[in-house]
Amino acid sequence: MPVYKSNNIATSIIGSNCFNSYKINVFLNKEMWFENIEALGIEPEGGYEFVAGMDIIQQGNLIVRNNKRTTINFKRLKK
């Protein structure tokens, strides 16, 4: 995957780090997809592959249920 930008600095409660960013397409379901999203490339910890930020979450209603099984439902808000 080609690097979109290099040496981005991201700051969190544990400090600042440099990351490369990439342009990606995100498909959540048949009603919800995003094209050309800028995403930071990070070393995964804890088994996750993708973290959705507020730029995606604010576009719809996100429902997460966990009762010994995780269910995620994401619907685009009508505009």
PDB file with one MODEL, atoms N, CA, C and O in Angstrom:
MODEL        1
ATOM      1  N   MET A   1       0.851  -1.157   0.000  1.00  0.00           N
ATOM      2  CA  MET A   1       0.000   0.000   0.000  1.00  0.00           C
ATOM      3  C   MET A   1       0.906   1.233   0.000  1.00  0.00           C
ATOM      4  O   MET A   1       1.784   1.347   0.856  1.00  0.00           O
ATOM      5  N   PRO A   2       0.712   2.143  -0.932  1.00  0.00           N
ATOM      6  CA  PRO A   2       1.575   3.328  -0.971  1.00  0.00           C
ATOM      7  C   PRO A   2       1.314   4.280   0.197  1.00  0.00           C
ATOM      8  O   PRO A   2       0.171   4.483   0.609  1.00  0.00           O
ATOM      9  N   VAL A   3       2.389   4.853   0.717  1.00  0.00           N
ATOM     10  CA  VAL A   3       2.295   5.824   1.812  1.00  0.00           C
ATOM     11  C   VAL A   3       1.730   7.127   1.252  1.00  0.00           C
ATOM     12  O   VAL A   3       2.210   7.636   0.239  1.00  0.00           O
ATOM     13  N   TYR A   4       0.717   7.658   1.913  1.00  0.00           N
ATOM     14  CA  TYR A   4       0.104   8.931   1.517  1.00  0.00           C
ATOM     15  C   TYR A   4       0.910  10.100   2.080  1.00  0.00           C
ATOM     16  O   TYR A   4       1.256  11.031   1.352  1.00  0.00           O
ATOM     17  N   LYS A   5       1.204  10.046   3.368  1.00  0.00           N
ATOM     18  CA  LYS A   5       2.043  11.045   4.029  1.00  0.00           C
ATOM     19  C   LYS A   5       2.943  10.312   5.015  1.00  0.00           C
ATOM     20  O   LYS A   5       2.552   9.295   5.588  1.00  0.00           O
ATOM     21  N   SER A   6       4.143  10.831   5.207  1.00  0.00           N
ATOM     22  CA  SER A   6       5.020  10.223   6.200  1.00  0.00           C
ATOM     23  C   SER A   6       5.301  11.218   7.317  1.00  0.00           C
ATOM     24  O   SER A   6       5.101  12.424   7.170  1.00  0.00           O
ATOM     25  N   ASN A   7       5.762  10.689   8.415  1.00  0.00           N
ATOM     26  CA  ASN A   7       6.136  11.488   9.589  1.00  0.00           C
ATOM     27  C   ASN A   7       4.989  12.302  10.177  1.00  0.00           C
ATOM     28  O   ASN A   7       5.201  13.424  10.636  1.00  0.00           O
ATOM     29  N   ASN A   8       3.773  11.752  10.168  1.00  0.00           N
ATOM     30  CA  ASN A   8       2.666  12.373  10.889  1.00  0.00           C
ATOM     31  C   ASN A   8       2.931  12.214  12.379  1.00  0.00           C
ATOM     32  O   ASN A   8       3.426  11.173  12.813  1.00  0.00           O
ATOM     33  N   ILE A   9       2.611  13.216  13.152  1.00  0.00           N
ATOM     34  CA  ILE A   9       2.782  13.107  14.596  1.00  0.00           C
ATOM     35  C   ILE A   9       1.406  12.995  15.233  1.00  0.00           C
ATOM     36  O   ILE A   9       0.545  13.852  15.034  1.00  0.00           O
ATOM     37  N   ALA A  10       1.212  11.939  15.992  1.00  0.00           N
ATOM     38  CA  ALA A  10      -0.034  11.721  16.727  1.00  0.00           C
ATOM     39  C   ALA A  10       0.293  11.762  18.219  1.00  0.00           C
ATOM     40  O   ALA A  10       1.284  11.179  18.659  1.00  0.00           O
ATOM     41  N   THR A  11      -0.536  12.446  18.985  1.00  0.00           N
ATOM     42  CA  THR A  11      -0.307  12.599  20.420  1.00  0.00           C
ATOM     43  C   THR A  11      -1.466  11.969  21.180  1.00  0.00           C
ATOM     44  O   THR A  11      -2.632  12.179  20.845  1.00  0.00           O
ATOM     45  N   SER A  12      -1.133  11.206  22.193  1.00  0.00           N
ATOM     46  CA  SER A  12      -2.146  10.592  23.051  1.00  0.00           C
ATOM     47  C   SER A  12      -1.698  10.767  24.496  1.00  0.00           C
ATOM     48  O   SER A  12      -0.719  11.464  24.762  1.00  0.00           O
ATOM     49  N   ILE A  13      -2.399  10.149  25.419  1.00  0.00           N
ATOM     50  CA  ILE A  13      -2.036  10.281  26.832  1.00  0.00           C
ATOM     51  C   ILE A  13      -0.711   9.599  27.152  1.00  0.00           C
ATOM     52  O   ILE A  13      -0.127   9.858  28.205  1.00  0.00           O
ATOM     53  N   ILE A  14      -0.225   8.731  26.263  1.00  0.00           N
ATOM     54  CA  ILE A  14       1.049   8.057  26.517  1.00  0.00           C
ATOM     55  C   ILE A  14       2.219   8.705  25.783  1.00  0.00           C
ATOM     56  O   ILE A  14       3.344   8.211  25.859  1.00  0.00           O
ATOM     57  N   GLY A  15       1.967   9.803  25.075  1.00  0.00           N
ATOM     58  CA  GLY A  15       3.044  10.516  24.406  1.00  0.00           C
ATOM     59  C   GLY A  15       2.781  10.735  22.931  1.00  0.00           C
ATOM     60  O   GLY A  15       1.674  10.510  22.443  1.00  0.00           O
ATOM     61  N   SER A  16       3.825  11.181  22.218  1.00  0.00           N
ATOM     62  CA  SER A  16       3.725  11.462  20.789  1.00  0.00           C
ATOM     63  C   SER A  16       4.581  10.468  20.001  1.00  0.00           C
ATOM     64  O   SER A  16       5.653  10.066  20.454  1.00  0.00           O
ATOM     65  N   ASN A  17       4.100  10.076  18.815  1.00  0.00           N
ATOM     66  CA  ASN A  17       4.833   9.184  17.928  1.00  0.00           C
ATOM     67  C   ASN A  17       4.648   9.628  16.491  1.00  0.00           C
ATOM     68  O   ASN A  17       3.689  10.329  16.167  1.00  0.00           O
ATOM     69  N   CYS A  18       5.572   9.218  15.628  1.00  0.00           N
ATOM     70  CA  CYS A  18       5.461   9.474  14.194  1.00  0.00           C
ATOM     71  C   CYS A  18       4.875   8.250  13.499  1.00  0.00           C
ATOM     72  O   CYS A  18       5.226   7.115  13.821  1.00  0.00           O
ATOM     73  N   PHE A  19       3.980   8.490  12.543  1.00  0.00           N
ATOM     74  CA  PHE A  19       3.331   7.410  11.808  1.00  0.00           C
ATOM     75  C   PHE A  19       3.245   7.775  10.338  1.00  0.00           C
ATOM     76  O   PHE A  19       3.233   8.953   9.980  1.00  0.00           O
ATOM     77  N   ASN A  20       3.186   6.763   9.493  1.00  0.00           N
ATOM     78  CA  ASN A  20       2.833   6.962   8.090  1.00  0.00           C
ATOM     79  C   ASN A  20       1.320   6.939   7.986  1.00  0.00           C
ATOM     80  O   ASN A  20       0.656   6.293   8.796  1.00  0.00           O
ATOM     81  N   SER A  21       0.762   7.634   6.998  1.00  0.00           N
ATOM     82  CA  SER A  21      -0.677   7.542   6.764  1.00  0.00           C
ATOM     83  C   SER A  21      -0.917   7.002   5.361  1.00  0.00           C
ATOM     84  O   SER A  21      -0.077   7.131   4.471  1.00  0.00           O
ATOM     85  N   TYR A  22      -2.088   6.396   5.188  1.00  0.00           N
ATOM     86  CA  TYR A  22      -2.479   5.723   3.959  1.00  0.00           C
ATOM     87  C   TYR A  22      -3.884   6.149   3.589  1.00  0.00           C
ATOM     88  O   TYR A  22      -4.671   6.493   4.470  1.00  0.00           O
ATOM     89  N   LYS A  23      -4.218   6.136   2.318  1.00  0.00           N
ATOM     90  CA  LYS A  23      -5.600   6.342   1.867  1.00  0.00           C
ATOM     91  C   LYS A  23      -6.234   4.962   1.747  1.00  0.00           C
ATOM     92  O   LYS A  23      -5.740   4.110   1.009  1.00  0.00           O
ATOM     93  N   ILE A  24      -7.333   4.741   2.476  1.00  0.00           N
ATOM     94  CA  ILE A  24      -7.985   3.433   2.469  1.00  0.00           C
ATOM     95  C   ILE A  24      -9.477   3.588   2.186  1.00  0.00           C
ATOM     96  O   ILE A  24     -10.044   4.668   2.350  1.00  0.00           O
ATOM     97  N   ASN A  25     -10.096   2.498   1.762  1.00  0.00           N
ATOM     98  CA  ASN A  25     -11.551   2.405   1.634  1.00  0.00           C
ATOM     99  C   ASN A  25     -12.047   1.519   2.766  1.00  0.00           C
ATOM    100  O   ASN A  25     -11.472   0.461   3.022  1.00  0.00           O
ATOM    101  N   VAL A  26     -13.104   1.937   3.444  1.00  0.00           N
ATOM    102  CA  VAL A  26     -13.653   1.190   4.577  1.00  0.00           C
ATOM    103  C   VAL A  26     -15.070   0.761   4.232  1.00  0.00           C
ATOM    104  O   VAL A  26     -15.923   1.602   3.947  1.00  0.00           O
ATOM    105  N   PHE A  27     -15.328  -0.550   4.255  1.00  0.00           N
ATOM    106  CA  PHE A  27     -16.656  -1.097   3.996  1.00  0.00           C
ATOM    107  C   PHE A  27     -17.168  -1.712   5.286  1.00  0.00           C
ATOM    108  O   PHE A  27     -16.642  -2.727   5.742  1.00  0.00           O
ATOM    109  N   LEU A  28     -18.203  -1.099   5.886  1.00  0.00           N
ATOM    110  CA  LEU A  28     -18.772  -1.616   7.128  1.00  0.00           C
ATOM    111  C   LEU A  28     -19.963  -2.523   6.855  1.00  0.00           C
ATOM    112  O   LEU A  28     -20.096  -3.580   7.472  1.00  0.00           O
ATOM    113  N   ASN A  29     -20.823  -2.115   5.940  1.00  0.00           N
ATOM    114  CA  ASN A  29     -21.948  -2.938   5.491  1.00  0.00           C
ATOM    115  C   ASN A  29     -22.455  -2.340   4.178  1.00  0.00           C
ATOM    116  O   ASN A  29     -21.874  -1.379   3.673  1.00  0.00           O
ATOM    117  N   LYS A  30     -23.530  -2.898   3.623  1.00  0.00           N
ATOM    118  CA  LYS A  30     -23.980  -2.424   2.311  1.00  0.00           C
ATOM    119  C   LYS A  30     -24.504  -0.987   2.325  1.00  0.00           C
ATOM    120  O   LYS A  30     -24.597  -0.359   1.271  1.00  0.00           O
ATOM    121  N   GLU A  31     -24.848  -0.459   3.500  1.00  0.00           N
ATOM    122  CA  GLU A  31     -25.317   0.923   3.615  1.00  0.00           C
ATOM    123  C   GLU A  31     -24.217   1.891   4.043  1.00  0.00           C
ATOM    124  O   GLU A  31     -24.394   3.106   3.959  1.00  0.00           O
ATOM    125  N   MET A  32     -23.099   1.369   4.494  1.00  0.00           N
ATOM    126  CA  MET A  32     -22.097   2.210   5.134  1.00  0.00           C
ATOM    127  C   MET A  32     -20.706   1.891   4.624  1.00  0.00           C
ATOM    128  O   MET A  32     -20.119   0.867   4.974  1.00  0.00           O
ATOM    129  N   TRP A  33     -20.183   2.787   3.787  1.00  0.00           N
ATOM    130  CA  TRP A  33     -18.806   2.653   3.335  1.00  0.00           C
ATOM    131  C   TRP A  33     -18.208   4.032   3.145  1.00  0.00           C
ATOM    132  O   TRP A  33     -18.922   5.019   2.967  1.00  0.00           O
ATOM    133  N   PHE A  34     -16.899   4.081   3.186  1.00  0.00           N
ATOM    134  CA  PHE A  34     -16.165   5.335   3.073  1.00  0.00           C
ATOM    135  C   PHE A  34     -15.005   5.113   2.117  1.00  0.00           C
ATOM    136  O   PHE A  34     -14.356   4.068   2.156  1.00  0.00           O
ATOM    137  N   GLU A  35     -14.745   6.086   1.265  1.00  0.00           N
ATOM    138  CA  GLU A  35     -13.654   5.980   0.311  1.00  0.00           C
ATOM    139  C   GLU A  35     -12.620   7.056   0.590  1.00  0.00           C
ATOM    140  O   GLU A  35     -12.947   8.170   0.998  1.00  0.00           O
ATOM    141  N   ASN A  36     -11.375   6.699   0.364  1.00  0.00           N
ATOM    142  CA  ASN A  36     -10.247   7.630   0.514  1.00  0.00           C
ATOM    143  C   ASN A  36     -10.144   8.250   1.900  1.00  0.00           C
ATOM    144  O   ASN A  36      -9.926   9.454   2.035  1.00  0.00           O
ATOM    145  N   ILE A  37     -10.299   7.432   2.917  1.00  0.00           N
ATOM    146  CA  ILE A  37     -10.126   7.869   4.301  1.00  0.00           C
ATOM    147  C   ILE A  37      -8.629   7.856   4.604  1.00  0.00           C
ATOM    148  O   ILE A  37      -7.940   6.886   4.286  1.00  0.00           O
ATOM    149  N   GLU A  38      -8.127   8.920   5.212  1.00  0.00           N
ATOM    150  CA  GLU A  38      -6.723   8.919   5.623  1.00  0.00           C
ATOM    151  C   GLU A  38      -6.610   8.182   6.952  1.00  0.00           C
ATOM    152  O   GLU A  38      -7.256   8.554   7.931  1.00  0.00           O
ATOM    153  N   ALA A  39      -5.788   7.139   6.982  1.00  0.00           N
ATOM    154  CA  ALA A  39      -5.633   6.310   8.175  1.00  0.00           C
ATOM    155  C   ALA A  39      -4.163   6.244   8.568  1.00  0.00           C
ATOM    156  O   ALA A  39      -3.285   6.146   7.709  1.00  0.00           O
ATOM    157  N   LEU A  40      -3.903   6.297   9.862  1.00  0.00           N
ATOM    158  CA  LEU A  40      -2.540   6.153  10.356  1.00  0.00           C
ATOM    159  C   LEU A  40      -2.188   4.676  10.448  1.00  0.00           C
ATOM    160  O   LEU A  40      -2.996   3.864  10.898  1.00  0.00           O
ATOM    161  N   GLY A  41      -0.994   4.339  10.026  1.00  0.00           N
ATOM    162  CA  GLY A  41      -0.506   2.967  10.153  1.00  0.00           C
ATOM    163  C   GLY A  41       0.177   2.794  11.491  1.00  0.00           C
ATOM    164  O   GLY A  41       1.129   3.509  11.804  1.00  0.00           O
ATOM    165  N   ILE A  42      -0.301   1.852  12.281  1.00  0.00           N
ATOM    166  CA  ILE A  42       0.266   1.617  13.611  1.00  0.00           C
ATOM    167  C   ILE A  42       0.560   0.147  13.781  1.00  0.00           C
ATOM    168  O   ILE A  42       0.064  -0.688  13.025  1.00  0.00           O
ATOM    169  N   GLU A  43       1.358  -0.164  14.762  1.00  0.00           N
ATOM    170  CA  GLU A  43       1.610  -1.558  15.109  1.00  0.00           C
ATOM    171  C   GLU A  43       0.455  -2.029  15.985  1.00  0.00           C
ATOM    172  O   GLU A  43       0.240  -1.490  17.070  1.00  0.00           O
ATOM    173  N   PRO A  44      -0.298  -3.041  15.516  1.00  0.00           N
ATOM    174  CA  PRO A  44      -1.472  -3.471  16.304  1.00  0.00           C
ATOM    175  C   PRO A  44      -1.080  -4.116  17.630  1.00  0.00           C
ATOM    176  O   PRO A  44      -0.154  -4.924  17.708  1.00  0.00           O
ATOM    177  N   GLU A  45      -1.808  -3.735  18.651  1.00  0.00           N
ATOM    178  CA  GLU A  45      -1.672  -4.348  19.969  1.00  0.00           C
ATOM    179  C   GLU A  45      -3.058  -4.761  20.426  1.00  0.00           C
ATOM    180  O   GLU A  45      -4.025  -4.031  20.207  1.00  0.00           O
ATOM    181  N   GLY A  46      -3.165  -5.892  21.041  1.00  0.00           N
ATOM    182  CA  GLY A  46      -4.442  -6.317  21.582  1.00  0.00           C
ATOM    183  C   GLY A  46      -5.362  -6.961  20.561  1.00  0.00           C
ATOM    184  O   GLY A  46      -6.530  -7.198  20.869  1.00  0.00           O
ATOM    185  N   GLY A  47      -4.888  -7.254  19.362  1.00  0.00           N
ATOM    186  CA  GLY A  47      -5.676  -7.999  18.393  1.00  0.00           C
ATOM    187  C   GLY A  47      -6.606  -7.189  17.521  1.00  0.00           C
ATOM    188  O   GLY A  47      -7.387  -7.783  16.777  1.00  0.00           O
ATOM    189  N   TYR A  48      -6.573  -5.853  17.566  1.00  0.00           N
ATOM    190  CA  TYR A  48      -7.460  -5.075  16.702  1.00  0.00           C
ATOM    191  C   TYR A  48      -6.782  -4.803  15.370  1.00  0.00           C
ATOM    192  O   TYR A  48      -5.556  -4.730  15.284  1.00  0.00           O
ATOM    193  N   GLU A  49      -7.586  -4.658  14.347  1.00  0.00           N
ATOM    194  CA  GLU A  49      -7.070  -4.366  13.021  1.00  0.00           C
ATOM    195  C   GLU A  49      -7.478  -2.989  12.533  1.00  0.00           C
ATOM    196  O   GLU A  49      -6.855  -2.447  11.620  1.00  0.00           O
ATOM    197  N   PHE A  50      -8.511  -2.418  13.127  1.00  0.00           N
ATOM    198  CA  PHE A  50      -9.047  -1.144  12.669  1.00  0.00           C
ATOM    199  C   PHE A  50      -9.703  -0.439  13.842  1.00  0.00           C
ATOM    200  O   PHE A  50     -10.456  -1.051  14.600  1.00  0.00           O
ATOM    201  N   VAL A  51      -9.422   0.833  13.989  1.00  0.00           N
ATOM    202  CA  VAL A  51     -10.074   1.650  15.004  1.00  0.00           C
ATOM    203  C   VAL A  51     -10.808   2.761  14.277  1.00  0.00           C
ATOM    204  O   VAL A  51     -10.187   3.556  13.570  1.00  0.00           O
ATOM    205  N   ALA A  52     -12.123   2.827  14.442  1.00  0.00           N
ATOM    206  CA  ALA A  52     -12.929   3.864  13.796  1.00  0.00           C
ATOM    207  C   ALA A  52     -12.879   5.121  14.641  1.00  0.00           C
ATOM    208  O   ALA A  52     -13.118   5.081  15.848  1.00  0.00           O
ATOM    209  N   GLY A  53     -12.569   6.237  14.001  1.00  0.00           N
ATOM    210  CA  GLY A  53     -12.522   7.518  14.688  1.00  0.00           C
ATOM    211  C   GLY A  53     -13.853   8.236  14.582  1.00  0.00           C
ATOM    212  O   GLY A  53     -14.789   7.747  13.949  1.00  0.00           O
ATOM    213  N   MET A  54     -13.927   9.391  15.202  1.00  0.00           N
ATOM    214  CA  MET A  54     -15.161  10.168  15.205  1.00  0.00           C
ATOM    215  C   MET A  54     -15.555  10.638  13.812  1.00  0.00           C
ATOM    216  O   MET A  54     -16.734  10.891  13.565  1.00  0.00           O
ATOM    217  N   ASP A  55     -14.593  10.763  12.888  1.00  0.00           N
ATOM    218  CA  ASP A  55     -14.940  11.157  11.522  1.00  0.00           C
ATOM    219  C   ASP A  55     -15.845  10.126  10.858  1.00  0.00           C
ATOM    220  O   ASP A  55     -16.634  10.473   9.979  1.00  0.00           O
ATOM    221  N   ILE A  56     -15.743   8.866  11.265  1.00  0.00           N
ATOM    222  CA  ILE A  56     -16.628   7.812  10.761  1.00  0.00           C
ATOM    223  C   ILE A  56     -17.844   7.653  11.662  1.00  0.00           C
ATOM    224  O   ILE A  56     -18.969   7.596  11.166  1.00  0.00           O
ATOM    225  N   ILE A  57     -17.646   7.580  12.961  1.00  0.00           N
ATOM    226  CA  ILE A  57     -18.746   7.325  13.897  1.00  0.00           C
ATOM    227  C   ILE A  57     -19.827   8.397  13.813  1.00  0.00           C
ATOM    228  O   ILE A  57     -21.007   8.067  13.933  1.00  0.00           O
ATOM    229  N   GLN A  58     -19.477   9.664  13.611  1.00  0.00           N
ATOM    230  CA  GLN A  58     -20.474  10.736  13.566  1.00  0.00           C
ATOM    231  C   GLN A  58     -21.356  10.670  12.323  1.00  0.00           C
ATOM    232  O   GLN A  58     -22.336  11.410  12.232  1.00  0.00           O
ATOM    233  N   GLN A  59     -21.034   9.806  11.366  1.00  0.00           N
ATOM    234  CA  GLN A  59     -21.824   9.670  10.145  1.00  0.00           C
ATOM    235  C   GLN A  59     -23.028   8.741  10.315  1.00  0.00           C
ATOM    236  O   GLN A  59     -23.849   8.625   9.406  1.00  0.00           O
ATOM    237  N   GLY A  60     -23.139   8.087  11.460  1.00  0.00           N
ATOM    238  CA  GLY A  60     -24.245   7.152  11.626  1.00  0.00           C
ATOM    239  C   GLY A  60     -24.543   6.852  13.079  1.00  0.00           C
ATOM    240  O   GLY A  60     -24.030   7.511  13.984  1.00  0.00           O
ATOM    241  N   ASN A  61     -25.377   5.850  13.291  1.00  0.00           N
ATOM    242  CA  ASN A  61     -25.703   5.348  14.621  1.00  0.00           C
ATOM    243  C   ASN A  61     -24.928   4.068  14.842  1.00  0.00           C
ATOM    244  O   ASN A  61     -25.107   3.099  14.104  1.00  0.00           O
ATOM    245  N   LEU A  62     -24.080   4.050  15.836  1.00  0.00           N
ATOM    246  CA  LEU A  62     -23.264   2.886  16.152  1.00  0.00           C
ATOM    247  C   LEU A  62     -23.829   2.205  17.387  1.00  0.00           C
ATOM    248  O   LEU A  62     -23.981   2.834  18.434  1.00  0.00           O
ATOM    249  N   ILE A  63     -24.140   0.921  17.265  1.00  0.00           N
ATOM    250  CA  ILE A  63     -24.652   0.132  18.390  1.00  0.00           C
ATOM    251  C   ILE A  63     -23.702  -1.039  18.604  1.00  0.00           C
ATOM    252  O   ILE A  63     -23.452  -1.812  17.679  1.00  0.00           O
ATOM    253  N   VAL A  64     -23.172  -1.173  19.817  1.00  0.00           N
ATOM    254  CA  VAL A  64     -22.290  -2.285  20.155  1.00  0.00           C
ATOM    255  C   VAL A  64     -22.896  -3.005  21.345  1.00  0.00           C
ATOM    256  O   VAL A  64     -23.158  -2.392  22.380  1.00  0.00           O
ATOM    257  N   ARG A  65     -23.117  -4.291  21.204  1.00  0.00           N
ATOM    258  CA  ARG A  65     -23.661  -5.110  22.300  1.00  0.00           C
ATOM    259  C   ARG A  65     -22.672  -6.217  22.599  1.00  0.00           C
ATOM    260  O   ARG A  65     -22.043  -6.754  21.688  1.00  0.00           O
ATOM    261  N   ASN A  66     -22.530  -6.559  23.855  1.00  0.00           N
ATOM    262  CA  ASN A  66     -21.652  -7.652  24.225  1.00  0.00           C
ATOM    263  C   ASN A  66     -22.267  -8.414  25.384  1.00  0.00           C
ATOM    264  O   ASN A  66     -22.253  -7.944  26.522  1.00  0.00           O
ATOM    265  N   ASN A  67     -22.798  -9.569  25.100  1.00  0.00           N
ATOM    266  CA  ASN A  67     -23.328 -10.477  26.109  1.00  0.00           C
ATOM    267  C   ASN A  67     -22.769 -11.853  25.757  1.00  0.00           C
ATOM    268  O   ASN A  67     -23.482 -12.725  25.262  1.00  0.00           O
ATOM    269  N   LYS A  68     -21.473 -12.024  26.025  1.00  0.00           N
ATOM    270  CA  LYS A  68     -20.710 -13.212  25.649  1.00  0.00           C
ATOM    271  C   LYS A  68     -20.528 -13.326  24.142  1.00  0.00           C
ATOM    272  O   LYS A  68     -19.985 -14.316  23.651  1.00  0.00           O
ATOM    273  N   ARG A  69     -20.980 -12.317  23.410  1.00  0.00           N
ATOM    274  CA  ARG A  69     -20.802 -12.250  21.958  1.00  0.00           C
ATOM    275  C   ARG A  69     -20.927 -10.789  21.558  1.00  0.00           C
ATOM    276  O   ARG A  69     -21.829 -10.090  22.020  1.00  0.00           O
ATOM    277  N   THR A  70     -20.041 -10.334  20.716  1.00  0.00           N
ATOM    278  CA  THR A  70     -20.069  -8.932  20.306  1.00  0.00           C
ATOM    279  C   THR A  70     -20.903  -8.771  19.050  1.00  0.00           C
ATOM    280  O   THR A  70     -20.711  -9.496  18.074  1.00  0.00           O
ATOM    281  N   THR A  71     -21.820  -7.834  19.072  1.00  0.00           N
ATOM    282  CA  THR A  71     -22.625  -7.487  17.911  1.00  0.00           C
ATOM    283  C   THR A  71     -22.412  -6.010  17.624  1.00  0.00           C
ATOM    284  O   THR A  71     -22.541  -5.172  18.516  1.00  0.00           O
ATOM    285  N   ILE A  72     -22.091  -5.698  16.390  1.00  0.00           N
ATOM    286  CA  ILE A  72     -21.904  -4.305  16.005  1.00  0.00           C
ATOM    287  C   ILE A  72     -22.874  -3.976  14.883  1.00  0.00           C
ATOM    288  O   ILE A  72     -22.937  -4.687  13.880  1.00  0.00           O
ATOM    289  N   ASN A  73     -23.618  -2.914  15.051  1.00  0.00           N
ATOM    290  CA  ASN A  73     -24.587  -2.477  14.046  1.00  0.00           C
ATOM    291  C   ASN A  73     -24.321  -0.999  13.777  1.00  0.00           C
ATOM    292  O   ASN A  73     -24.258  -0.193  14.705  1.00  0.00           O
ATOM    293  N   PHE A  74     -24.166  -0.648  12.501  1.00  0.00           N
ATOM    294  CA  PHE A  74     -23.854   0.729  12.154  1.00  0.00           C
ATOM    295  C   PHE A  74     -24.747   1.147  11.006  1.00  0.00           C
ATOM    296  O   PHE A  74     -24.683   0.552   9.930  1.00  0.00           O
ATOM    297  N   LYS A  75     -25.569   2.142  11.205  1.00  0.00           N
ATOM    298  CA  LYS A  75     -26.510   2.635  10.191  1.00  0.00           C
ATOM    299  C   LYS A  75     -26.191   4.078   9.859  1.00  0.00           C
ATOM    300  O   LYS A  75     -25.952   4.887  10.756  1.00  0.00           O
ATOM    301  N   ARG A  76     -26.185   4.403   8.585  1.00  0.00           N
ATOM    302  CA  ARG A  76     -25.922   5.772   8.156  1.00  0.00           C
ATOM    303  C   ARG A  76     -27.121   6.648   8.491  1.00  0.00           C
ATOM    304  O   ARG A  76     -28.268   6.244   8.302  1.00  0.00           O
ATOM    305  N   LEU A  77     -26.847   7.853   8.990  1.00  0.00           N
ATOM    306  CA  LEU A  77     -27.910   8.806   9.267  1.00  0.00           C
ATOM    307  C   LEU A  77     -28.431   9.370   7.954  1.00  0.00           C
ATOM    308  O   LEU A  77     -27.653   9.640   7.039  1.00  0.00           O
ATOM    309  N   LYS A  78     -29.718   9.544   7.861  1.00  0.00           N
ATOM    310  CA  LYS A  78     -30.330  10.137   6.656  1.00  0.00           C
ATOM    311  C   LYS A  78     -30.053  11.625   6.640  1.00  0.00           C
ATOM    312  O   LYS A  78     -30.201  12.289   7.666  1.00  0.00           O
ATOM    313  N   LYS A  79     -29.652  12.166   5.494  1.00  0.00           N
ATOM    314  CA  LYS A  79     -29.378  13.601   5.402  1.00  0.00           C
ATOM    315  C   LYS A  79     -30.352  14.255   4.481  1.00  0.00           C
ATOM    316  O   LYS A  79     -30.286  15.466   4.272  1.00  0.00           O
TER     317      LYS A  79
ENDMDL
END
